[in-house]
């Protein structure tokens, strides 16, 4: 019986967190703020990546120079 009570309380708390998160996102969107990771210009970055690799800069040095993270750096270049 105690587990049922704990389960009901945790479900209630989860629903509260969900509602507050959604209302916070809606309020932020109304203020003009958009969440999430900023998108990058893949054509520009891909071309820059190709040029840097041709002059001998490799790996994470390219990532640092272009100022992008590892996941975006790992994507294939559209200019190749």
Number of C-alpha atoms within 10 A of each C-alpha: 6 7 8 9 10 11 12 12 12 12 12 12 12 12 12 12 12 12 12 12 12 12 12 12 15 14 12 13 12 10 9 9 11 12 9 6 6 6 7 10 7 17 12 13 21 20 15 17 22 16 13 16 14 10 8 9 15 12 13 14 12 20 19 12 12 16 11 14 11 12 8 15 20 11 10 10 17 12 13 7
